[in-house]
Amino acid sequence: MLKEYRTVSEVVGPLMAVEGVEGVKFDELVDIELQTGERRRGQVLEIDGDKAMVQIFEGSSGINLEDTKVRFLGRPLSLDVSEDMIGRTFDGMGRVSDGGPELIPEKTLDINGQAINPIARDYPDEFIQTGISTIDHLNTLVRGQKLPVFSGSGLPHKELAAQIARQANVKNSGEGFAVVFAAIGITFEEAEFFLNDFKKTGAIDRSVIFVNLADDPAIERIATPRMALTAAEYLAFEKDMHVLVIMTDMTNYAEALREISAARREVPGRRGYPGYLYTNLATLYERAGRLEGSKGSITQIPILTMPEDDITHPIPDLTGYITEGQIILSRDLYNSGIQPPINILPSLSRLKDKGIGEGKTREDHAATMNQIFAAYAQGREAKELAVVLGEAALSEADKKYVQFTDKFEAEYVNQGNYTNRSIEDTLELGWKLLSILPKSELKRIKDDMLKKYLPKGE
């Protein structure tokens, strides 16, 4: 029989203090019964002697200090898991929300999983094809990698997230592939967009979806990515599947952390975020990877909106330190009507070299990638020079680079949200665009590759 406490001494925001407690542990799940008979769930956030600080998931409105009953359940917040999760939708706390039957669990797992032990990690080196040229060719995603998308308010990151969820697969692999999608603090309209898109395109048949809405209590936002990662770990390391975890929007997660930190009256760090923001984000991001001796893997694409498009803001700044690169969306490209508006020059995948080349993609992948980066950078510089000095100031070679840059953005980057290109299609398009330049300018590609792949007669 669980002991019942009626010693609630204080309620501040989503937090509640309970005094005179015994044997209570950090992260323990709490059952709260209000004077009306309504029940809510909470979690122990802090223990100080015989005083427990509890965060309430459904919010603290309507709580009467004197008549509220509190029971500590002796176990952490957990998620029921089963292979039947695939194709289902859950709320931010892991409850079935698609109107279907309840899940019959194979087991129940603590959502506060551990970061993968570095000694047990296997190096990410297998190409994941997203069907998006600017990612597959120029900022390649590798199985087991953490590759965030840095967006801005109003930019089409939700369309990009849905496109990756629809199209991603491990090339030349017959093994199971699943997408775990965590929507954190999104609007009802965005949630409808994702669910309708997944159903319409059939992507839901291989997806596990967790949705935490903007009007759900902020405290649930802390649990949602952990629910998603727990489901991913089960599918990857117990069912040997390749799992891609997409989490959007991590900025909403960090805002929820800041709100709770303020309610706890903690000393704020940069821009009011708690000093442990880096550590807290790392506990999520470091749950991605491959394990030695395990066929499965977890690859992460966290998506975050940069407040005021500021890449030095604490959330993108700290995310960049923990993860292996970033995909950056450009407002200028978006305003030019380019979809998806991925700016390749500041974007980076630190592990791309490990997942490309003969046997993985194609022998000409690295050479064409380097040549396209160089040509695009030179073309952008030439365009800026033309704005200042006029086109007459450009050399013939510069004019070719400008032509390359315009066509590159219009045909290569601007592929739309529903075009799924294979890596071979992307490489062929890259060669077609490189043929605009004089052969003497293709200095990063060996002659034998030029002879083999460069379109004839160009």
MARLO-721441 format. One record per residue (C-alpha): residue number from 1; residue in three letters; y, z, x. Coordinates in steps of 0.25 Angstrom, whole numbers, m for minus. Each point is the difference from the previous one (the first is absolute). Layout:
ATOM|NUM|ALA|Y|Z|X .
...
END
This chain:
ATOM|1|MET|0|0|0 .
ATOM|2|LEU|13|m4|6 .
ATOM|3|LYS|11|10|1 .
ATOM|4|GLU|12|m2|m9 .
ATOM|5|TYR|14|3|5 .
ATOM|6|ARG|13|3|m9 .
ATOM|7|THR|9|3|12 .
ATOM|8|VAL|8|m13|1 .
ATOM|9|SER|13|5|6 .
ATOM|10|GLU|8|m13|2 .
ATOM|11|VAL|1|m15|m4 .
ATOM|12|VAL|9|m9|8 .
ATOM|13|GLY|m2|m15|m3 .
ATOM|14|PRO|m14|m4|1 .
ATOM|15|LEU|m4|13|7 .
ATOM|16|MET|m5|13|m5 .
ATOM|17|ALA|m1|14|7 .
ATOM|18|VAL|m12|9|m4 .
ATOM|19|GLU|m1|14|6 .
ATOM|20|GLY|m11|10|2 .
ATOM|21|VAL|m11|m11|3 .
ATOM|22|GLU|m13|2|8 .
ATOM|23|GLY|m9|m9|8 .
ATOM|24|VAL|9|m12|m3 .
ATOM|25|LYS|m1|m12|9 .
ATOM|26|PHE|10|m11|4 .
ATOM|27|ASP|m2|m13|m8 .
ATOM|28|GLU|m8|7|m10 .
ATOM|29|LEU|0|m6|m14 .
ATOM|30|VAL|7|9|m11 .
ATOM|31|ASP|m2|0|m15 .
ATOM|32|ILE|13|4|m8 .
ATOM|33|GLU|0|4|m14 .
ATOM|34|LEU|13|1|m7 .
ATOM|35|GLN|4|9|m12 .
ATOM|36|THR|m2|m12|m9 .
ATOM|37|GLY|m15|m2|4 .
ATOM|38|GLU|4|m12|8 .
ATOM|39|ARG|m7|m2|13 .
ATOM|40|ARG|6|m5|13 .
ATOM|41|ARG|m6|m2|14 .
ATOM|42|GLY|6|4|13 .
ATOM|43|GLN|m3|2|15 .
ATOM|44|VAL|3|11|10 .
ATOM|45|LEU|11|m4|9 .
ATOM|46|GLU|2|12|8 .
ATOM|47|ILE|m6|15|2 .
ATOM|48|ASP|9|11|4 .
ATOM|49|GLY|m8|13|0 .
ATOM|50|ASP|m3|2|m15 .
ATOM|51|LYS|9|m10|m5 .
ATOM|52|ALA|m4|m15|m3 .
ATOM|53|MET|10|m11|m1 .
ATOM|54|VAL|m6|m10|m10 .
ATOM|55|GLN|4|m15|m3 .
ATOM|56|ILE|m2|m4|m14 .
ATOM|57|PHE|m4|m14|m2 .
ATOM|58|GLU|5|m2|m14 .
ATOM|59|GLY|13|7|2 .
ATOM|60|SER|5|14|m3 .
ATOM|61|SER|8|m3|m13 .
ATOM|62|GLY|m3|10|m11 .
ATOM|63|ILE|m6|11|9 .
ATOM|64|ASN|2|14|m5 .
ATOM|65|LEU|m2|10|12 .
ATOM|66|GLU|m5|11|m8 .
ATOM|67|ASP|m11|m7|m8 .
ATOM|68|THR|m5|m10|10 .
ATOM|69|LYS|m15|2|5 .
ATOM|70|VAL|m4|m6|13 .
ATOM|71|ARG|m14|m1|6 .
ATOM|72|PHE|m3|m5|14 .
ATOM|73|LEU|m12|m9|m1 .
ATOM|74|GLY|m5|2|15 .
ATOM|75|ARG|m1|m15|3 .
ATOM|76|PRO|10|m11|4 .
ATOM|77|LEU|5|m12|m8 .
ATOM|78|SER|m11|m10|m1 .
ATOM|79|LEU|m4|m13|m5 .
ATOM|80|ASP|m13|m5|m7 .
ATOM|81|VAL|m5|m12|7 .
ATOM|82|SER|m11|m11|m3 .
ATOM|83|GLU|m1|m15|3 .
ATOM|84|ASP|3|m2|m15 .
ATOM|85|MET|15|3|4 .
ATOM|86|ILE|1|m14|4 .
ATOM|87|GLY|7|m8|m12 .
ATOM|88|ARG|6|13|m5 .
ATOM|89|THR|14|6|m2 .
ATOM|90|PHE|4|15|3 .
ATOM|91|ASP|12|8|m1 .
ATOM|92|GLY|7|6|12 .
ATOM|93|MET|m9|12|m1 .
ATOM|94|GLY|m13|m8|m1 .
ATOM|95|ARG|m3|1|m15 .
ATOM|96|VAL|m5|m13|m7 .
ATOM|97|SER|12|m7|m7 .
ATOM|98|ASP|m5|m13|m4 .
ATOM|99|GLY|m6|4|m13 .
ATOM|100|GLY|m14|m2|5 .
ATOM|101|PRO|m11|11|1 .
ATOM|102|GLU|1|11|9 .
ATOM|103|LEU|m6|m2|14 .
ATOM|104|ILE|m14|6|3 .
ATOM|105|PRO|2|5|14 .
ATOM|106|GLU|m9|m1|11 .
ATOM|107|LYS|7|11|7 .
ATOM|108|THR|13|7|0 .
ATOM|109|LEU|9|0|13 .
ATOM|110|ASP|12|8|5 .
ATOM|111|ILE|12|m9|0 .
ATOM|112|ASN|5|6|13 .
ATOM|113|GLY|m9|m8|9 .
ATOM|114|GLN|2|0|15 .
ATOM|115|ALA|6|m10|9 .
ATOM|116|ILE|m11|m8|8 .
ATOM|117|ASN|m4|7|13 .
ATOM|118|PRO|5|m10|11 .
ATOM|119|ILE|m13|2|7 .
ATOM|120|ALA|m8|m5|m12 .
ATOM|121|ARG|10|m12|m2 .
ATOM|122|ASP|m5|m15|2 .
ATOM|123|TYR|11|m9|5 .
ATOM|124|PRO|6|m9|m11 .
ATOM|125|ASP|m3|m15|4 .
ATOM|126|GLU|m5|m8|m13 .
ATOM|127|PHE|10|m9|m7 .
ATOM|128|ILE|4|3|m14 .
ATOM|129|GLN|5|m13|m8 .
ATOM|130|THR|11|3|m10 .
ATOM|131|GLY|2|m14|m3 .
ATOM|132|ILE|15|1|4 .
ATOM|133|SER|4|m8|12 .
ATOM|134|THR|10|9|6 .
ATOM|135|ILE|m9|11|1 .
ATOM|136|ASP|m14|m7|3 .
ATOM|137|HIS|6|m9|11 .
ATOM|138|LEU|12|8|6 .
ATOM|139|ASN|m2|15|m4 .
ATOM|140|THR|m15|0|m1 .
ATOM|141|LEU|m7|12|m8 .
ATOM|142|VAL|m12|5|7 .
ATOM|143|ARG|m11|8|m7 .
ATOM|144|GLY|3|15|2 .
ATOM|145|GLN|14|m2|3 .
ATOM|146|LYS|13|7|m6 .
ATOM|147|LEU|10|m11|m3 .
ATOM|148|PRO|12|5|m9 .
ATOM|149|VAL|9|m9|m8 .
ATOM|150|PHE|15|3|2 .
ATOM|151|SER|8|m4|m12 .
ATOM|152|GLY|14|2|m7 .
ATOM|153|SER|4|4|m14 .
ATOM|154|GLY|m2|m13|m9 .
ATOM|155|LEU|m8|m8|10 .
ATOM|156|PRO|m14|m5|m5 .
ATOM|157|HIS|m9|10|7 .
ATOM|158|LYS|m8|2|m13 .
ATOM|159|GLU|m3|m15|m1 .
ATOM|160|LEU|m4|0|15 .
ATOM|161|ALA|m9|13|m3 .
ATOM|162|ALA|m7|m7|m12 .
ATOM|163|GLN|m2|m13|8 .
ATOM|164|ILE|m6|7|12 .
ATOM|165|ALA|m9|8|m10 .
ATOM|166|ARG|m5|m13|m7 .
ATOM|167|GLN|m2|m8|13 .
ATOM|168|ALA|m5|9|11 .
ATOM|169|ASN|m14|m2|6 .
ATOM|170|VAL|m7|2|13 .
ATOM|171|LYS|m3|m14|5 .
ATOM|172|ASN|m14|m4|3 .
ATOM|173|SER|m6|14|m6 .
ATOM|174|GLY|m10|1|m11 .
ATOM|175|GLU|3|15|m1 .
ATOM|176|GLY|6|7|m12 .
ATOM|177|PHE|16|m1|m1 .
ATOM|178|ALA|8|9|m9 .
ATOM|179|VAL|15|3|m2 .
ATOM|180|VAL|5|14|m3 .
ATOM|181|PHE|14|m1|m5 .
ATOM|182|ALA|9|12|m1 .
ATOM|183|ALA|13|m1|m8 .
ATOM|184|ILE|9|12|3 .
ATOM|185|GLY|12|3|m9 .
ATOM|186|ILE|1|m14|m5 .
ATOM|187|THR|6|m4|m14 .
ATOM|188|PHE|m8|m3|m12 .
ATOM|189|GLU|5|m14|1 .
ATOM|190|GLU|m5|m1|15 .
ATOM|191|ALA|m14|6|m5 .
ATOM|192|GLU|m1|m10|m11 .
ATOM|193|PHE|3|m11|10 .
ATOM|194|PHE|m11|5|9 .
ATOM|195|LEU|m11|2|m10 .
ATOM|196|ASN|3|m13|m8 .
ATOM|197|ASP|0|m8|14 .
ATOM|198|PHE|m13|7|4 .
ATOM|199|LYS|m7|m3|m14 .
ATOM|200|LYS|5|m14|m1 .
ATOM|201|THR|m4|m4|14 .
ATOM|202|GLY|m14|7|0 .
ATOM|203|ALA|5|9|12 .
ATOM|204|ILE|m3|12|m8 .
ATOM|205|ASP|m15|m2|1 .
ATOM|206|ARG|0|4|14 .
ATOM|207|SER|11|10|m1 .
ATOM|208|VAL|2|15|m2 .
ATOM|209|ILE|14|3|m5 .
ATOM|210|PHE|8|13|0 .
ATOM|211|VAL|13|0|m8 .
ATOM|212|ASN|11|11|1 .
ATOM|213|LEU|12|m3|m8 .
ATOM|214|ALA|14|3|3 .
ATOM|215|ASP|1|9|m12 .
ATOM|216|ASP|m13|8|4 .
ATOM|217|PRO|3|13|7 .
ATOM|218|ALA|5|m2|14 .
ATOM|219|ILE|m11|9|5 .
ATOM|220|GLU|m11|m9|m4 .
ATOM|221|ARG|6|m10|10 .
ATOM|222|ILE|m5|9|11 .
ATOM|223|ALA|m15|m2|m5 .
ATOM|224|THR|0|m14|m4 .
ATOM|225|PRO|m2|m7|14 .
ATOM|226|ARG|m10|11|4 .
ATOM|227|MET|m8|m3|m13 .
ATOM|228|ALA|0|m15|4 .
ATOM|229|LEU|m4|3|15 .
ATOM|230|THR|m11|9|m5 .
ATOM|231|ALA|m5|m11|m9 .
ATOM|232|ALA|1|m10|12 .
ATOM|233|GLU|m7|9|10 .
ATOM|234|TYR|m12|1|m10 .
ATOM|235|LEU|m1|m15|m2 .
ATOM|236|ALA|2|m3|15 .
ATOM|237|PHE|m9|11|7 .
ATOM|238|GLU|m10|3|m11 .
ATOM|239|LYS|m1|m14|m6 .
ATOM|240|ASP|2|m8|12 .
ATOM|241|MET|11|m8|m6 .
ATOM|242|HIS|13|m6|7 .
ATOM|243|VAL|11|6|m8 .
ATOM|244|LEU|15|m4|0 .
ATOM|245|VAL|9|11|m5 .
ATOM|246|ILE|14|m4|m5 .
ATOM|247|MET|10|11|m2 .
ATOM|248|THR|13|m2|m7 .
ATOM|249|ASP|10|6|1 .
ATOM|250|MET|m1|10|11 .
ATOM|251|THR|15|3|m1 .
ATOM|252|ASN|m2|6|m14 .
ATOM|253|TYR|m11|9|7 .
ATOM|254|ALA|10|4|11 .
ATOM|255|GLU|10|3|m11 .
ATOM|256|ALA|m10|9|m7 .
ATOM|257|LEU|m2|8|13 .
ATOM|258|ARG|15|2|2 .
ATOM|259|GLU|1|5|m15 .
ATOM|260|ILE|m11|10|3 .
ATOM|261|SER|5|4|13 .
ATOM|262|ALA|14|3|m6 .
ATOM|263|ALA|m7|8|m11 .
ATOM|264|ARG|m7|8|11 .
ATOM|265|ARG|14|2|6 .
ATOM|266|GLU|m5|m5|13 .
ATOM|267|VAL|10|m4|11 .
ATOM|268|PRO|2|m15|m1 .
ATOM|269|GLY|m2|m10|11 .
ATOM|270|ARG|6|m14|1 .
ATOM|271|ARG|7|m4|m13 .
ATOM|272|GLY|m5|12|m7 .
ATOM|273|TYR|m15|m4|2 .
ATOM|274|PRO|m9|11|5 .
ATOM|275|GLY|m2|2|14 .
ATOM|276|TYR|m15|m3|m2 .
ATOM|277|LEU|2|m14|m6 .
ATOM|278|TYR|m6|m7|12 .
ATOM|279|THR|m13|9|0 .
ATOM|280|ASN|m1|m1|m15 .
ATOM|281|LEU|0|m15|1 .
ATOM|282|ALA|m9|0|11 .
ATOM|283|THR|m11|7|m8 .
ATOM|284|LEU|0|m12|m9 .
ATOM|285|TYR|2|m11|9 .
ATOM|286|GLU|m11|5|10 .
ATOM|287|ARG|m11|0|m11 .
ATOM|288|ALA|m1|m15|3 .
ATOM|289|GLY|m9|m7|10 .
ATOM|290|ARG|m14|m3|4 .
ATOM|291|LEU|m11|10|4 .
ATOM|292|GLU|m10|m2|11 .
ATOM|293|GLY|m14|m3|m7 .
ATOM|294|SER|6|m2|m13 .
ATOM|295|LYS|1|m14|m6 .
ATOM|296|GLY|11|3|m10 .
ATOM|297|SER|15|1|4 .
ATOM|298|ILE|14|4|m6 .
ATOM|299|THR|12|m9|2 .
ATOM|300|GLN|13|5|m5 .
ATOM|301|ILE|12|m7|m5 .
ATOM|302|PRO|11|10|m3 .
ATOM|303|ILE|12|m6|m7 .
ATOM|304|LEU|14|7|1 .
ATOM|305|THR|14|m3|m5 .
ATOM|306|MET|10|3|11 .
ATOM|307|PRO|12|7|m6 .
ATOM|308|GLU|12|m9|2 .
ATOM|309|ASP|m9|m10|8 .
ATOM|310|ASP|1|10|11 .
ATOM|311|ILE|m11|m1|10 .
ATOM|312|THR|4|12|7 .
ATOM|313|HIS|m1|9|m12 .
ATOM|314|PRO|m11|11|2 .
ATOM|315|ILE|m10|m6|m9 .
ATOM|316|PRO|m2|m14|7 .
ATOM|317|ASP|4|6|13 .
ATOM|318|LEU|m12|10|0 .
ATOM|319|THR|m9|m9|m7 .
ATOM|320|GLY|2|m10|12 .
ATOM|321|TYR|m4|10|10 .
ATOM|322|ILE|m13|3|m7 .
ATOM|323|THR|m4|m14|m4 .
ATOM|324|GLU|m4|m12|8 .
ATOM|325|GLY|12|m9|m3 .
ATOM|326|GLN|8|m4|m13 .
ATOM|327|ILE|2|m12|m9 .
ATOM|328|ILE|15|m1|m3 .
ATOM|329|LEU|6|m6|m13 .
ATOM|330|SER|13|m8|2 .
ATOM|331|ARG|11|1|m11 .
ATOM|332|ASP|6|m13|6 .
ATOM|333|LEU|m13|m8|m2 .
ATOM|334|TYR|m1|6|m14 .
ATOM|335|ASN|14|m4|m4 .
ATOM|336|SER|m4|m14|5 .
ATOM|337|GLY|m11|m1|m10 .
ATOM|338|ILE|m12|2|10 .
ATOM|339|GLN|m12|7|m4 .
ATOM|340|PRO|m6|9|6 .
ATOM|341|PRO|13|2|8 .
ATOM|342|ILE|m7|5|13 .
ATOM|343|ASN|9|0|12 .
ATOM|344|ILE|m10|m3|11 .
ATOM|345|LEU|10|3|12 .
ATOM|346|PRO|1|16|m2 .
ATOM|347|SER|m14|1|m6 .
ATOM|348|LEU|m12|4|9 .
ATOM|349|SER|m15|2|0 .
ATOM|350|ARG|m3|8|12 .
ATOM|351|LEU|m15|m3|m1 .
ATOM|352|LYS|1|m15|m4 .
ATOM|353|ASP|m5|m5|14 .
ATOM|354|LYS|m13|8|m3 .
ATOM|355|GLY|m4|m7|m13 .
ATOM|356|ILE|3|m15|4 .
ATOM|357|GLY|m5|m11|8 .
ATOM|358|GLU|m13|m8|1 .
ATOM|359|GLY|m11|6|m9 .
ATOM|360|LYS|10|8|m8 .
ATOM|361|THR|10|m10|m4 .
ATOM|362|ARG|2|m12|9 .
ATOM|363|GLU|2|m3|15 .
ATOM|364|ASP|14|m5|m3 .
ATOM|365|HIS|5|12|m8 .
ATOM|366|ALA|7|8|12 .
ATOM|367|ALA|6|m12|6 .
ATOM|368|THR|6|m5|m13 .
ATOM|369|MET|5|14|m4 .
ATOM|370|ASN|7|1|13 .
ATOM|371|GLN|6|m14|m1 .
ATOM|372|ILE|5|2|m14 .
ATOM|373|PHE|7|14|3 .
ATOM|374|ALA|7|m6|12 .
ATOM|375|ALA|4|m13|m8 .
ATOM|376|TYR|5|8|m12 .
ATOM|377|ALA|8|9|8 .
ATOM|378|GLN|7|m11|7 .
ATOM|379|GLY|2|m8|m13 .
ATOM|380|ARG|7|13|m6 .
ATOM|381|GLU|9|1|13 .
ATOM|382|ALA|3|m15|m1 .
ATOM|383|LYS|4|2|m15 .
ATOM|384|GLU|9|12|3 .
ATOM|385|LEU|7|m9|11 .
ATOM|386|ALA|2|m11|m9 .
ATOM|387|VAL|7|9|m10 .
ATOM|388|VAL|10|5|11 .
ATOM|389|LEU|2|m13|8 .
ATOM|390|GLY|m4|m11|m10 .
ATOM|391|GLU|m13|m9|1 .
ATOM|392|ALA|7|m9|10 .
ATOM|393|ALA|m2|11|10 .
ATOM|394|LEU|m15|m1|m1 .
ATOM|395|SER|m9|m7|9 .
ATOM|396|GLU|m11|m10|m5 .
ATOM|397|ALA|m10|10|3 .
ATOM|398|ASP|8|11|m8 .
ATOM|399|LYS|0|m9|m12 .
ATOM|400|LYS|m15|m2|0 .
ATOM|401|TYR|m1|15|1 .
ATOM|402|VAL|9|2|m12 .
ATOM|403|GLN|m8|m11|m8 .
ATOM|404|PHE|m13|8|4 .
ATOM|405|THR|6|13|m5 .
ATOM|406|ASP|5|m5|m13 .
ATOM|407|LYS|m14|m7|m3 .
ATOM|408|PHE|m7|13|5 .
ATOM|409|GLU|7|9|m10 .
ATOM|410|ALA|m1|m10|m11 .
ATOM|411|GLU|m15|m4|2 .
ATOM|412|TYR|m7|11|8 .
ATOM|413|VAL|7|13|m4 .
ATOM|414|ASN|3|m5|m14 .
ATOM|415|GLN|m14|m1|m5 .
ATOM|416|GLY|2|7|m14 .
ATOM|417|ASN|m7|12|m5 .
ATOM|418|TYR|m12|m7|m5 .
ATOM|419|THR|m4|m9|11 .
ATOM|420|ASN|m12|5|8 .
ATOM|421|ARG|m1|m8|13 .
ATOM|422|SER|m12|1|9 .
ATOM|423|ILE|3|3|15 .
ATOM|424|GLU|m4|m15|3 .
ATOM|425|ASP|10|m5|m10 .
ATOM|426|THR|11|9|6 .
ATOM|427|LEU|m3|m5|14 .
ATOM|428|GLU|0|m15|m4 .
ATOM|429|LEU|14|3|m7 .
ATOM|430|GLY|4|6|13 .
ATOM|431|TRP|m4|m12|8 .
ATOM|432|LYS|7|m9|m10 .
ATOM|433|LEU|13|7|2 .
ATOM|434|LEU|m1|1|15 .
ATOM|435|SER|m1|m15|1 .
ATOM|436|ILE|15|0|m4 .
ATOM|437|LEU|3|4|14 .
ATOM|438|PRO|m1|m9|12 .
ATOM|439|LYS|m13|2|7 .
ATOM|440|SER|7|5|13 .
ATOM|441|GLU|5|12|m8 .
ATOM|442|LEU|m14|5|m4 .
ATOM|443|LYS|m1|8|13 .
ATOM|444|ARG|m8|11|m5 .
ATOM|445|ILE|m12|m9|m4 .
ATOM|446|LYS|m10|m6|10 .
ATOM|447|ASP|m1|m15|1 .
ATOM|448|ASP|m15|0|m4 .
ATOM|449|MET|4|7|m13 .
ATOM|450|LEU|12|m9|m3 .
ATOM|451|LYS|m9|m12|2 .
ATOM|452|LYS|m11|6|m10 .
ATOM|453|TYR|9|6|m11 .
ATOM|454|LEU|14|m7|1 .
ATOM|455|PRO|1|m10|m12 .
ATOM|456|LYS|m1|m14|6 .
ATOM|457|GLY|11|m10|1 .
ATOM|458|GLU|10|12|m1 .
END
